[in-house]
């Protein structure tokens, strides 16, 4: 079946675009951390984009833990810009797949479910909307 005619592909592509918009919005937002807490760090400003490498490292670790070599291959092909991970590139690749084999294997579902939970958690914890 051609991916463009596959309803699950269309849903994955729409979800990837939605998450890309969310990532772009959250990546630009800055917040204060440590203000008023006992950690001793006050007035530090961070953005979700500061955690980009950690987020994709988490996706990679989950794929390794679950022995999802297909996900690891996809990350290696679609989530790198030079030596750094890129969530924007990863989501753009899921939204416009070049290789339907990854969709058929459920790579997009694996990645989108985990990224969705991560971004929703960040929004919830930090009041972004």
Secondary structure, DSSP 8 states (H G I E B T S, - for coil): --GGG-HHHHHHHHHHHHHHHHHHHHHH-EEEESTTSTTS--SEEEEGGGGHHHHHHHHHHHHHHTT-HHHHHHHHHHSEETTEE-HHHHHHHHHT-S-HHHHHTTHHHHHHHHHHHHHHHHHHHHT--
